[in-house]
C-alpha cells in the first residue's frame, strides 16, 4: 500500500527550519529533539529526515544508511539521557504510533523515547 506523505506536517516544517526545536542530536539522516509537551521527565522524539509516514513505511522504503543511522542515533539518545541500561540507567520506553488506531498525531514516522521515572504499564488491562 502506498503511503501519502504530507509535506506540511509539523515535523517536515521542523526539518525545513520553519519551526524551532530544542535539538539534542542531528546526523545526516536523523534529528532528535525534546518533545514540547513531555509525558515523562525525559521525552525525546527521534525522526528520520526522509518522508516516511510510519514505522513499517520507514522499514520498507528507507535506505540501509538511513535505517542504521536512525537506530544508532536512537541508541545515542538513550545514552545521552542517561536511561540506557548498558550505561547504568534505569530504563526507558520507546513508542511509535501508526494511523488512527495507533494514536498517531503527526503523519511523519517518529520514535518517542521516554524515561527518567517509572512509567507504569504500557496499556491498561480492563
N, C-alpha and C positions, 0 to 999 in steps of 0.2 A: 504494500500500500504506500502510495506517495505521501510524503509529509509536506505540508504547506507552511513555509516559514514566513512570519510576519516581521518585516524589516522595521516596523515602528514599535516593537515591544521594548520595554524599559531596558532590558539587558543589551539589546542591539544599540540602543541610544547611549548607554554607558560605554560600550565598546568603541563607539564613534566619538566619544569625548563630549557629547551633548549634555550629559548629566554627570555631575561629580560623584565620586565614590571614595571610600576610605580603603585604598588598596593595601592588601597585606603582601601579595607577591604577584608579579606578572612575568610570564615567559613568552616564548614565540607563539604558542598555541593556546595559552590558558591565562585567565585572570581570576584571582581570588581576592575577595573584598569582604569587609564586615557588613553584616545584614543591618539595615537601617531600623528594623523592628525585631531585635534579638529575642529569641524564645528560650535562651539559656545564657549563663554568664559568658560563654564563648560561643559565638554563632557566626560562621563564615560561609559565604557562598563561593563555590568553585564553578566557573563556567568556561566552556570551550569558546574560542574566538570564532569558530566556524558556525554556520547557520543550521544548527541541529535543534530539533524540537523536543525530543525525548531521549531517554537512555538507550532504548532499542534502535532509534534512528541513528544516534551517535555511533553505537557499536557496529551497525551495519554499513555505514557510509563514510565514517571518518577514516583518514589515512592512518597507517600504523604509527607514524610520527606523532599525530595528534592524540591518538589513544594513549601512547606511552607517556607523552608529555603531561596530559591531563592527570593520569593516575600518579605519576611521580610528583606532580605539583600538589595533589591532594595529600600525599604522604608528607610532603614538606610542611603543609599547613598544619597537619596533626602535630608534627614535631614543634613547629613554631608556637602553637597554642599550649604546648606542654601537656597534651592529653594522650599522646601515644604511649601505649603500654610498654613498648620497647625502649622508651626514654624515661620510664618511671612514672608516667601519667596514670590517672585512674580510669581512663577510657573515654569514649565519645560515641556519638551516634551519627551515622551517615544516612541521609534521607534524600531520595529523588522521587518526584511525583510525575505522573503521566496522565494527561487527559482529565476529564471531568470526574470520573470515578476515583482517580488517584489524587484529586485535590490540587492539580497543577494550576497555579495562578498566572505564571508568566510562561508564554509558549517558546521558551528557549531552554534547552537542557541545562540543568544546574544541579549541583550536589550541595546539600546543606551539611555542614559539619558542626555539630553541637556538642558542648562539653562544659566542664567546669563545675558540675554539680550532678548528683544523682538525677536521672531523667525519668525514672519510673518505666512502666510498661509502654511498649510501642502502641498497642491498641488495647482498649479495654475489652474485657470479656463480659458481655451481658447475657 
